[in-house]
Amino acid sequence: MRELASTLLAKFDERSAPLKSVRAQRTRRLVLLVLLVLGFAEVVVWVNAARQQQNELSAGKSWRLSSNYGLGGCSSPEQECPGNTGYFFHTGENDHSPWIEFDLATLQQVSSVRVENRQDCCFERALPLAIEVSLDHKRWQEVARRDAEFSSWHASFEPVQARWLRLRVLKRSTLHLHSVRIYR
């Protein structure tokens, strides 16, 4: 009986060996496909991040303010500074039409701006917020405006040439933002 069982099991193993081989081959192919898809997705994410970084115009560009509150905030051109997670700048209190202005250093094609409002409070202080551009630092052209409260605002507009870009509150207020990113 034992011999018969061993013989039958041996024949079964012999017959199922090609099936096991096919299953193993399919598993290897499936794993390879999943790795390729994940690798491709990672490459796409990396390429998109590199493109966005390449098209980002405000990185390392100097900025200045209409007034300075004096407590906290970064030094130009930084937008991230130690110990200050709520905002990277803060204008003086009750400033008449407070603004932050970026010097793009040369004429640039600008088509969008991403603005992250202060994260811990006071969203309403940044309203109404106008995005303005200038070629000569004398005449300014409004390219976008935000009248509703926001945490994050991505303003897209027709591409325009600019040397300077300014975000300005169109009333007496205080302006403080978490970040500003300017794109081609």
GIUR-V629159 format. One record per run of one state. SS is the DSSP state (helix for helix, strand for strand, loop for the rest). FROM is the first residue (numbers start at 1). TO is the last residue. If there is no record, write none. Layout:
ss:SS from:FROM to:TO
ss:SS from:FROM to:TO
This chain:
ss:loop from:1 to:1
ss:helix from:2 to:55
ss:strand from:56 to:56
ss:loop from:57 to:62
ss:strand from:63 to:65
ss:loop from:66 to:80
ss:strand from:81 to:81
ss:loop from:82 to:83
ss:strand from:84 to:84
ss:loop from:85 to:94
ss:strand from:95 to:96
ss:loop from:97 to:98
ss:strand from:99 to:117
ss:loop from:118 to:122
ss:helix from:123 to:126
ss:loop from:127 to:128
ss:strand from:129 to:134
ss:loop from:135 to:140
ss:strand from:141 to:146
ss:loop from:147 to:151
ss:strand from:152 to:169
ss:loop from:170 to:171
ss:strand from:172 to:173
ss:loop from:174 to:176
ss:strand from:177 to:183
ss:loop from:184 to:184
